Amino acid sequence: MSRSQVVGAELGHTIRQVVPPELIPLFIVVTFFGGVGFVLTLFTVDYWFVDAKRGAHSLGLAIAGAGLVVALKAFFGEPRPSVDVAVIAASGFSFPSGHATMSTIAYGILAYDLRKGTRRVRFAVASVAVALIALSRVVLGVHYVRDVVAGVLFGSLFLLAAISLTKHVPRYAFWLAAAVGTVALLVSGASQDGLAIFGASAGAALTWESFDVYPGVESRREQAVLVVGVLPFLAAAGYVATKLDPPPAAVVLLTGVVTAAILAAPLVVERFD
């Protein structure tokens, strides 16, 4: 199927024509909040500083969701819109939108789990956030309308199934991530993204098995060490594994170390406090 024959291609073109150029920088900011890196950071912070059980469960679902995206993109193998219409750089396949899928999972689980305000209000806010992120991908020219619609649908169905399967137990969430990560590895033909998700999910699942308590960070010193000393290191390791081109074994090792370190860091800094 050529790009001109893609369902929704003309609608995407119309949307890009309607949106004023002055709003493009705003959409570049909005799209950031649907990226895998931001979502994983969000739930890492929740796990470290707010609610260890909720954060760990959400982190497991986010890793599983990223694996789902890798598997689906590799399975369908659909190209992105022409680079002539892209405002930002984007690589990999187009269908479904990873940002739409991940934001649906991330903000959906937050709306489900948080106890601030009413559930109706939480889901309304989450829906607006997901809609804006999905729209940003079309406005920025890196996805077709069909990609973001499919991403929201896949993310919603996955979230409903994952909540039912894991019952808010972090251990179940991490083993779900490991299962989906293995599928992503196989379907993608051991691509760099497939290797990264496999390593991240395996590292998280195996590390969580060694815990008998939910780690907690209490002192300000521990919090500072995690933010200033640990988080930048983990971000750098993740960047090397996913954005550069290290050997396959290094990708698996680095991403496994990153998720293992995320989970174990509160226990480590507590011992040195």
Secondary structure, 3 states (H helix, E strand, C coil): CCHHHCCCHHHHHHHHHHCCHHHHHHHHHHHHCCCHHHHHHHHHHHHHHHCHHHHHHHHHHHHHHHHHHHHHHHHHCCCCCCCCCCCCCCCCCCCCCHHHHHHHHHHHHHHHHCCCCCHHHHHHHHHHHHHHHHHHHHHCCCCCHHHHHHHHHHHHHHHHHHHHHHCCCHHHHHHHHHHHHHHHHHHCCCCHHHHHHHHHHHHHHHHHHCCCCCCCCCCHHHHHHHHHHHHHHHHHHHHHHHHCCCCHHHHHHHHHHHHHHHHHHHHHHHHCC
